[in-house]
Amino acid sequence: MFTATTLNRRSYRTQNVARAVFFLMTVTLVIPVLIIVGTLVVKGGPAISWEFLFTAPRDGMTAGGIFPALVGTVWLVAVALLASVPVGVAAALYLSEYAPDNLLTRSINLAIINLAGVPSIVHALFGVGAFVLFFNIGASILAASLTLAVMTLPVVIVATRESLQAVPQAFREACWNMGATRWQTIRKVVLPNSISGILTGVILEVSRTAGETAPIMFTGAAAFVAFLPASVFDQTMAMSYHLYYIATQQTGVPEEVTFGVALVLISIVLLMNAISIGFRVYLRGLKKW
């Protein structure tokens, strides 16, 4: 019944070209990831075994497993999350819900953006000066985790602010009209409806925290520790630093062991992300808007 005009046909062609370009860009991003993961599986898969996962390195790290490094990575990620998530969420709440738009607030926002762009090696030097020396914590899990927490704090703050600002203003106004205080509105309405966005920042933090090497190699990670950490004041091995050490500093390490460590490290990150994403999807399903 309708005949496409020249303008319609031109619009369809433009739309198809744009769709093809976006698809190619997506494929360009996905293919390198698949190649990396495939390479790790092919070259590192033969090294994966129960002995590899649950025993300590031996013979100068040319044999044995990665269990101390595995446990140490979990320690570092967990303590960093405990240190950064409450502070980051509280800072985002203040900036989004309480702080007025003035010079001080804009300066704080600029500082957060600048902190996100600081190289990780600079964070490592800050961690040594602040936590290891000034606060006299010493090289330990706590010092390394606090350094990682400072490094990833902007990610949590920005993700939380975006999720808070995505909650419709009408929700707040409805609560205020019912006599609720600002804090009651935040606690009962704003936070529950923004928790899925907050988890996005946590997912990004887990990925970066588990894979960082420079901030921990000066503040708490060791090339080899014969015992598992008993508290946050002990030093520990870490997957990222262990991979760096056997790949660049230690000779005679079989190739499959190096790729096996890399495969386990990326598997840990993917597993933590999958759990967080699953929880986020569940929470989004509870939304009514």
C-alpha positions as CSV (number, residue, x, y, z in Angstrom):
1,M,0.0,0.0,0.0
2,F,2.9,2.3,0.7
3,T,5.9,3.0,-1.6
4,A,9.2,3.9,-0.1
5,T,10.4,7.4,-1.1
6,T,13.9,8.3,-1.9
7,L,14.4,9.7,1.6
8,N,13.1,6.4,3.1
9,R,15.5,4.3,1.1
10,R,18.4,6.6,1.9
11,S,17.5,6.4,5.6
12,Y,17.3,2.6,5.5
13,R,20.7,2.4,3.8
14,T,22.2,4.7,6.4
15,Q,20.7,2.6,9.2
16,N,22.0,-0.6,7.7
17,V,25.5,0.8,7.3
18,A,25.5,2.1,10.8
19,R,24.3,-1.3,12.1
20,A,27.0,-3.1,10.2
21,V,29.7,-0.7,11.5
22,F,28.6,-1.2,15.1
23,F,28.5,-4.9,14.6
24,L,32.1,-4.9,13.2
25,M,33.2,-2.8,16.1
26,T,31.7,-5.3,18.6
27,V,33.3,-8.2,16.8
28,T,36.6,-6.4,16.8
29,L,36.4,-6.1,20.6
30,V,35.2,-9.7,21.2
31,I,37.7,-11.5,18.9
32,P,40.9,-10.6,20.8
33,V,39.3,-11.7,24.0
34,L,38.3,-15.1,22.5
35,I,41.9,-15.5,21.1
36,I,43.5,-14.7,24.5
37,V,41.2,-17.1,26.4
38,G,41.6,-19.8,23.7
39,T,45.4,-19.5,23.9
40,L,45.3,-19.8,27.7
41,V,43.1,-22.8,27.6
42,V,45.2,-24.6,24.9
43,K,48.5,-23.9,26.5
44,G,47.6,-23.7,30.1
45,G,44.9,-26.4,30.3
46,P,47.3,-29.3,30.6
47,A,48.8,-27.8,33.7
48,I,45.5,-27.6,35.6
49,S,45.0,-30.4,38.1
50,W,44.0,-30.8,41.8
51,E,47.7,-30.9,42.7
52,F,48.3,-27.6,40.7
53,L,45.5,-25.9,42.5
54,F,45.9,-27.1,46.0
55,T,49.7,-27.5,46.6
56,A,52.5,-24.9,47.1
57,P,55.2,-24.2,44.6
58,R,58.4,-26.2,44.9
59,D,61.8,-26.7,43.2
60,G,62.3,-23.0,42.7
61,M,58.7,-22.6,41.4
62,T,59.4,-24.9,38.5
63,A,57.0,-27.5,39.9
64,G,54.2,-27.8,42.4
65,G,51.1,-25.6,42.5
66,I,49.6,-22.2,43.2
67,F,47.5,-22.6,46.3
68,P,49.3,-19.9,48.5
69,A,48.9,-17.4,45.6
70,L,45.3,-18.4,45.1
71,V,44.5,-17.9,48.8
72,G,46.5,-14.6,48.9
73,T,44.5,-13.2,45.9
74,V,41.2,-13.9,47.7
75,W,42.6,-12.2,50.8
76,L,43.7,-9.1,48.8
77,V,40.4,-8.8,46.9
78,A,38.2,-9.3,49.9
79,V,40.0,-6.8,52.2
80,A,40.2,-4.2,49.4
81,L,36.4,-4.6,48.8
82,L,35.7,-4.2,52.5
83,A,37.8,-1.0,52.6
84,S,36.7,0.7,49.4
85,V,33.0,-0.2,48.9
86,P,31.6,1.4,52.1
87,V,33.8,4.6,51.7
88,G,33.0,4.8,48.0
89,V,29.3,4.4,48.4
90,A,29.2,6.9,51.3
91,A,31.2,9.5,49.3
92,A,28.8,9.0,46.3
93,L,25.8,9.4,48.5
94,Y,27.1,12.7,49.9
95,L,28.1,14.1,46.5
96,S,24.8,13.0,44.9
97,E,22.2,13.5,47.6
98,Y,23.6,16.1,50.1
99,A,26.4,18.2,48.6
100,P,25.5,21.5,47.0
101,D,26.8,22.5,43.6
102,N,29.6,24.8,44.6
103,L,33.4,25.2,44.0
104,L,34.3,22.6,46.7
105,T,32.0,19.9,45.2
106,R,33.3,20.5,41.7
107,S,36.9,20.3,43.1
108,I,36.1,17.0,44.7
109,N,34.7,15.7,41.5
110,L,37.8,16.8,39.6
111,A,40.0,15.1,42.2
112,I,38.1,11.8,41.7
113,I,38.5,12.0,38.0
114,N,42.2,12.7,38.3
115,L,42.6,9.9,40.8
116,A,41.2,7.5,38.3
117,G,43.9,8.4,35.8
118,V,46.9,8.0,38.2
119,P,49.2,5.2,37.0
120,S,49.2,2.1,39.2
121,I,52.9,2.4,40.0
122,V,52.3,5.8,41.5
123,H,49.6,4.3,43.7
124,A,52.2,1.7,44.7
125,L,54.7,4.4,45.9
126,F,51.8,6.1,47.7
127,G,51.0,2.9,49.5
128,V,54.6,2.4,50.6
129,G,54.8,5.9,51.9
130,A,51.4,6.1,53.5
131,F,50.5,2.6,54.8
132,V,53.8,0.8,55.0
133,L,56.0,3.6,56.5
134,F,53.8,6.5,57.8
135,F,51.1,4.3,59.5
136,N,53.8,1.7,60.2
137,I,51.6,-1.2,59.0
138,G,54.5,-2.8,57.3
139,A,54.5,-4.9,54.1
140,S,51.3,-6.9,54.6
141,I,47.9,-7.9,53.2
142,L,46.4,-4.8,54.9
143,A,48.8,-2.3,53.3
144,A,48.5,-3.9,49.9
145,S,44.7,-4.0,50.1
146,L,44.4,-0.4,51.3
147,T,46.6,0.6,48.3
148,L,44.3,-1.3,46.0
149,A,41.3,0.3,47.7
150,V,42.6,3.8,47.1
151,M,43.3,3.0,43.5
152,T,39.9,1.6,42.7
153,L,37.9,4.0,44.8
154,P,37.0,6.3,41.9
155,V,35.4,3.4,40.1
156,V,33.1,2.7,43.0
157,I,32.2,6.4,43.5
158,V,31.5,7.1,39.8
159,A,29.4,3.9,39.3
160,T,27.4,4.6,42.5
161,R,26.8,8.2,41.6
162,E,25.5,7.2,38.2
163,S,23.1,4.6,39.7
164,L,21.9,7.1,42.3
165,Q,21.2,9.7,39.8
166,A,19.3,7.2,37.6
167,V,16.6,6.8,40.3
168,P,13.7,9.2,39.3
169,Q,13.5,12.4,41.3
170,A,9.7,11.7,41.6
171,F,10.5,8.8,44.0
172,R,12.3,11.2,46.3
173,E,9.6,13.8,46.1
174,A,6.9,11.3,46.9
175,C,8.7,10.2,50.0
176,W,9.3,13.8,51.2
177,N,5.6,14.6,50.6
178,M,4.8,11.7,52.9
179,G,6.9,13.2,55.7
180,A,10.0,11.0,55.3
181,T,13.4,12.5,56.1
182,R,16.1,12.7,53.5
183,W,18.0,9.7,55.1
184,Q,14.9,7.6,55.3
185,T,14.3,8.3,51.6
186,I,17.8,7.3,50.7
187,R,17.8,4.2,52.9
188,K,14.3,2.9,51.9
189,V,13.9,4.0,48.3
190,V,17.1,5.4,46.6
191,L,19.6,2.7,47.7
192,P,17.4,-0.3,47.0
193,N,16.6,1.0,43.5
194,S,20.3,1.7,42.7
195,I,22.0,-1.4,44.2
196,S,22.3,-3.0,40.7
197,G,24.3,-0.1,39.5
198,I,26.5,-0.1,42.6
199,L,27.3,-3.7,41.9
200,T,28.6,-2.6,38.5
201,G,31.3,-0.6,40.2
202,V,32.1,-3.6,42.5
203,I,32.5,-5.9,39.4
204,L,34.9,-3.5,37.8
205,E,36.8,-3.2,41.1
206,V,37.1,-6.9,41.5
207,S,38.5,-7.3,37.9
208,R,41.1,-4.6,38.4
209,T,42.0,-5.6,42.0
210,A,42.7,-9.2,41.2
211,G,44.9,-8.4,38.2
212,E,47.1,-5.6,39.5
213,T,50.7,-6.2,40.2
214,A,52.6,-3.0,40.8
215,P,50.6,-1.7,43.8
216,I,51.0,-5.0,45.7
217,M,54.6,-5.9,44.9
218,F,55.9,-3.0,47.0
219,T,53.3,-3.2,49.8
220,G,52.5,-6.8,50.7
221,A,53.0,-9.4,48.0
222,A,56.0,-11.7,48.2
223,A,57.6,-14.0,45.5
224,F,57.3,-16.9,47.8
225,V,55.8,-17.4,51.3
226,A,55.9,-20.9,52.8
227,F,52.8,-20.5,54.9
228,L,49.2,-19.3,54.3
229,P,48.4,-15.9,55.8
230,A,46.7,-16.0,59.2
231,S,45.8,-12.4,59.4
232,V,45.8,-9.2,57.4
233,F,49.2,-8.3,58.9
234,D,51.0,-11.2,57.2
235,Q,52.6,-11.0,53.8
236,T,51.2,-13.2,51.1
237,M,51.7,-14.5,47.6
238,A,49.3,-13.2,44.9
239,M,48.4,-14.6,41.5
240,S,49.3,-11.6,39.5
241,Y,52.7,-11.2,41.2
242,H,53.4,-14.9,41.0
243,L,52.7,-14.8,37.3
244,Y,55.0,-11.9,36.8
245,Y,57.7,-13.6,38.8
246,I,57.7,-17.0,37.1
247,A,57.4,-15.4,33.6
248,T,60.2,-12.8,33.9
249,Q,62.4,-13.5,36.9
250,Q,62.6,-17.3,37.3
251,T,64.3,-19.5,34.8
252,G,63.4,-23.1,34.0
253,V,59.6,-22.7,34.6
254,P,57.7,-24.9,32.1
255,E,55.6,-22.9,29.6
256,E,52.4,-24.8,30.6
257,V,52.9,-23.7,34.2
258,T,53.0,-20.0,33.3
259,F,50.0,-20.3,31.0
260,G,48.2,-22.3,33.7
261,V,48.7,-19.6,36.3
262,A,47.3,-17.0,33.8
263,L,44.4,-19.3,33.0
264,V,43.5,-19.7,36.7
265,L,43.8,-15.9,37.3
266,I,41.5,-15.0,34.5
267,S,39.1,-17.8,35.6
268,I,39.0,-16.3,39.1
269,V,38.1,-12.9,37.6
270,L,35.5,-14.3,35.3
271,L,33.9,-16.3,38.2
272,M,33.7,-13.4,40.5
273,N,32.3,-11.2,37.7
274,A,29.7,-13.9,36.9
275,I,28.5,-14.2,40.5
276,S,28.2,-10.4,40.7
277,I,26.4,-10.1,37.4
278,G,24.0,-12.9,38.3
279,F,23.2,-11.1,41.6
280,R,22.8,-7.8,39.7
281,V,20.4,-9.3,37.2
282,Y,18.4,-10.8,40.1
283,L,18.1,-7.4,41.8
284,R,17.1,-5.7,38.5
285,G,14.3,-8.2,38.2
286,L,12.9,-6.9,41.5
287,K,12.6,-3.4,40.2
288,K,9.1,-2.0,39.5
289,W,10.2,0.6,37.1
